[in-house]
Amino acid sequence: MSTRQIPVAEFCEHAVDALQAVENNHVLVELVRDGHIIAYLSPAIQPTGSTGTLADWMGTGVGYTLAPGESLDDPTFSADEWEDFPESSK
């Protein structure tokens, strides 16, 4: 990973470019004011394994199969079966 020093004033003018360099080229940016480093910008650590997102919880569905004769496009109940359920509004 390479390192690049940028004065704060220059960073303010070209922040998007500096952040893209950090993200895409894995450049460590040192922000400098009056010859002193005041902050570092470094690439974020990429998570491994579960990230706690909905996609992790649900998965991709790879490897799952439906019962023979079933389809995700078919309704779960027929129109006649809906009449058998008690009304929830009572």
PyMOL commands that set and color helices and strands:
alter all, ss='L'
color gray80, all
select helices_A, chain A and resi 8-13+15-25+54-58+79-82
alter helices_A, ss='H'
color red, helices_A
select strands_A, chain A and resi 3-7+28-33+36-41
alter strands_A, ss='S'
color yellow, strands_A
deselect
rebuild
show_as cartoon
